[in-house]
Amino acid sequence: MSWTVKTFVLLCLWQLQEGAQACSCFPRHPQEAFCQAEVVIKATVVGKADVVLNTGEKMPGIFNPGVSNVIKYDIKQTEAFKGPEKLFGSVYTASNSAACGVNLANGTEYLISGRLDNNALLDVSLCDFFMRWEDMSATQKRGVAQRYQMGCDCKITRCSSIPCGSSRAECLWTDFLMGNLFRHFTCIKKSDGSCAWYNGVA
Ligand SMILES: *[C@@H]1O[C@H](CO)[C@@H](O)[C@H](O)[C@H]1NC(C)=O
């Protein structure tokens, strides 16, 4: 379950403790992460470089102002699921995980989601949904390609102890089904306007 802890999360909370920074994120279902992301792509990592700034140049990205070291991963984008009609050639992230930086392996194909910064560059953080493409379930692959978008009007609500209140327009993400819902279910809006988990792949 360690990959889930690392990847299925969202909001980064910054904690400043005697100069040390730690990254922590609230758990998010990948569909919720998809719906909230500005960009979702499939890409292979082909290079990695520290970002070197010229004098007076500003750090690219919308990172927390405390982040001063950034890594640029060169990528070869092979698919776009969400975002502007352009091919991204690189993604930017903080240089260490304590600052919510992601660590991507060279030569590996990933699902990457993130936000556009002020320079229209793609920024990714530990709190975004990213995974090795080969580790994604069939439901997740179908989800980013098509299904997740169909449920973006629905709310996915964490439920850690029964009973949880539920409205018609939400899907409950219960702890005891967490991994299963994470990998194998999509929250779909039905024709009557209500929302429900769906686990079909076909
Ligand atoms: C990363 O992989 C690419 C090929 O996919 C290769 O050309 C490049 O030299 C590698 N870079 C590093 C830092 O290993």
The ligand as a Gaussian input file, in Angstrom:
#p B3LYP/6-31G(d) Opt

LIG

0 1
 C       17.658000       8.520000     -19.949000
 O       17.152000       7.649000     -20.949000
 C       17.376000       8.145000     -22.260000
 C       16.710000       7.167000     -23.205000
 O       15.389000       6.891000     -22.798000
 C       18.859000       8.276000     -22.514000
 O       19.070000       8.813000     -23.799000
 C       19.480000       9.190000     -21.463000
 O       20.882000       9.227000     -21.625000
 C       19.143000       8.717000     -20.070000
 N       19.602000       9.683000     -19.118000
 C       20.151000       9.360000     -17.969000
 C       20.515000      10.475000     -17.066000
 O       20.341000       8.199000     -17.661000

